[in-house]
């Protein structure tokens, strides 16, 4: 039975700006944590998602900060809490919940992708349309991935060294052990370093940097 979601959905996983994050980035910038930059990164990322024309859901950690994030995001963007657990548990939980609601495919991205473009989302969904049983990953420069997309919650979220340099390779290996084909998108920088921030084209992130 089809529930509330009848089309592919893009979910942005984020920490609420007031909850902190990007500690290494702020340390490298010589700045105290600034929720304004975290908000800028999130909103620039949402712009990239919305450029695809696909429904956008923002999944928030901690759950009690959903109202805070709902006040920040554009109209039409649904906000929901993330489940608890490891990063893998949370990604699996968000993907499974949206699929259970009726989405035929789910694309998960982080909230630090100010250079995300709508065509990247569409390319991921095109792979799934051609090969529905497959897994789509967008490699990040740090050895992780910035995007994961599937038509069912994949068995790739356990026993991953999250935050390490081998997240992508470990995830590909897990998919292959499960007999799942993997399609890779073009690499994209997320914002983890001052160099990443300086290189971004995201308008809000650039405005924050220009105002330093």
N, C-alpha and C positions, 0 to 999 in steps of 0.2 A: 504494500500500500504506500502510495506517495504521500509524504507528510508536507511540512511547511516548505521544504526546499524541493523544487522541481527542476532545477538547473544546476550546473556546476557552480561551486562556491569557492571563493578565495578567503582563507582565514589568515589573519595577521596575528601572530602570537606576540604579546607585549607584556612587559612589566609596566605598571602605572608609573608615570613620570615621578610622582612623589615618593615612590618606593625605591628609587635609586637604580643603579645599573651603570655600565660602562666605566667602572672604576679605573681600569688601566688607561683608558682614553683620557679621562680627566686628570689622572696623575701625570701622564705624558704631556698634557697641555699646561700643567702647572696651575690647574683651576680646581676649585671646589666643585662638587657635584652640582650641576645646574639643570633643573627640570625643564628649563626652556629649550635646551638643546635636545633632550630626549623627546619632548613634544614635537619639535621641528622634524626630527628623524621619522617619528611615527606618522605625522601628517603628510610628509613628502612620500612615504611609502604607500599610504592609503591613496594618494593621488595616482600613483603608478598602477595600483590595483584597479581603481575606478576607470582608468583609461581603457581597460579591457572591456568594459561594459558588463562585467560579471558581478553578481552580488558579493558584497564584502562584509565579512564578520570579523570583529576584533575580539580576540580571546584574552582575557585580562588576568594577570597575577599581581597581587593577591586578589582573591574573589571579592573582598569587601571594597575594592577600589573601582568596581564597575561604574558606579555613579560618577566618579571623577572623570573617567575616560569617556563616558557617554556625553559629558559636557564639552569635551574637546573635539570629538569627531564630527564630520559632516552629517547632515540629515540623510537618512536612508542607510546608514551604516549601523548594523546591529552589533550590540555589545553583549558578550556572555562571559561567565567566569571560566578560567582554566581549572581542570581537576588538579588534585594534589599529586605528589610524587616527583620522580626524576623528570628531567627534560623529556626523555623518551616516553615516560608515562603520560605526561601532559600532551605531547603531540599526538600520541595514539588515542588518548581520550577525546581530544577535540575532533580529530578526524572521524573517529567512530561515531560520535554523537551527531555530527552533521550528515554522515551517510545514513544513520538510522532515521534521521528526519526526512530523508528522501532525496538528498543530493546524489546525482549519479556519479559525480567525481568531486574530489576535494583537492585544492591546492593550498598547501601551508607555506607561509613565508614568515620571516622574522620582521621586526619593526625598525631595522636599521639599514634599510635599502632605499635611500633617497633617489638612486638612479634606476629603480625598477621601472620597466615600461610595460604597457599593456600587451605589446606583441610577445613579450616573454611568457606571460600568462597564457596567451593564446597558443603559443608553440607547445607548451606543456600539455594543454588540453587536446591539441591536435594529435600528439603522440598517443594519448589515451583513447581518442576516438578510433585511431588506426589499430591499436593494440591494447584493448581494455584490461587485460590481465597484467599489464606491465607496471613498472615503477618509473617515475620520472624524477630526476634529481638535477638541481642546478648547482654546479661546483662553485665554492667560494675560494678566494685566494689563500685562506689560512688552512686549507685542508679539510674544511667542513663542507656544508652545503647551505645555500640560502633558500632553497625551494625543494619541497618534496610533494609529489602529486600521485594520486592513485584512485582507483574506483572501489577499493576495499582497504581496510586498515591492514597494512603490510606487517609481516613478521620481522621487522628490521629495527626495532626500538630497544631491544634488550642487549645487555653486555656490550654497550658502546662506550668508549672512553670520551664522554662529552667534554668539549673544550680542548681536546688534544688535536694533534696534526693529522690523525688517521681516521677521523670520523667518516669521511666520504668513502675511503677504501673499505673500512669495516662495514659500512652500510651496504655497499655493493656486494661484498662477500656474503652478508646475511641474506640479501635478496636472492643471490644465486644458489645458496644452500636451500632456500625455499622453492627453487625452481622458477623464479620470477625474472623475466627479462628486464633490463634496465636501459633507459634512454637518458642520455646526458644532454643538457642544454649548454649554451655558452656560459663561460665563467662570468661572474659579476662580483664586484667588490661590495662587501658590507662595510660598515664604518666601525673599525676597531682601533685605528691609529690616527694620529694627527695627519699623516700622509693621505689616508683614506678620506678624511674629512676635507682636506685641501683640494682633493681631486673631484669631489662630488659636484654634480650639476643640480642637485636638489635645491630649489629656491629658498626654502626656509632655513635649511642647514647652512647654505652660503650666507644668508643674511645674518645668522647668528655668528658665523665666523668673522664676517666683515665688521661686526659691531664690537668685537673683542678689544 
